[in-house]
Amino acid sequence: MGTQEIIIPTSTIINAILIFAGVYIVSPAAMIVRDFLILRMTKTFILNKYFWDKMEIMQMDKAYLDIKYNKNWSCRDVPESGDGGMYEIDCKKVSKEEFDEYKRQFDFHKRRYRQNYNALIIRNNLINRIFKYYKLEDYLDAIRKDADSKYDKWVNHLTKDEFWESHKHTRV
């Protein structure tokens, strides 16, 4: 009984080495480069200073609308002469000037919130589609957390202001 030799052509060995290198080295490196380029392009063209400035203003307006301008208000029995009407904000009687200022500020923040929301919704939808298509959802979570932290910062600021404003008049 003789020994048998297995003859493996050189081209098969080279082919196996190239497949191994392609699957375990080149493909992951290409995906890393692809993800880097996607993130660089989105940072340059979509998540730029314009986006973050608009996001900051939008979160500020949202906090103002939720904290400061989220009160019941009413205007009743305004006579034709224009004097003697009853104006209420959060069940407290206020003057016509205070009521008008409250309404003006409420309308301002509401209008600016809508404008910024409309300006950012297209960019936000584009980012969602790009990151979900390329399976980069972790970055979406980071963007959401950043937006939420901006909102929380403004809420904390406004609640502190509300606290000090309510205690300002109680001191004797």
Secondary structure, 3 states (H helix, E strand, C coil): CCCCCCCCCHHHHHHHHHHHHHHHHHHHHHHHHHHHHHHHHHHHHCCCHHHHHHHHHHHHHHHHHHHHCCCCEEEECCCCCCCCCEEEECCEEECHHHHHHHHHHHHHHHHHHHHHHHHHHHHHHHHHHHHHHCCCHHHHHHHHHHHHHHHHHHHHHHHHHHHHHHHHCCCC
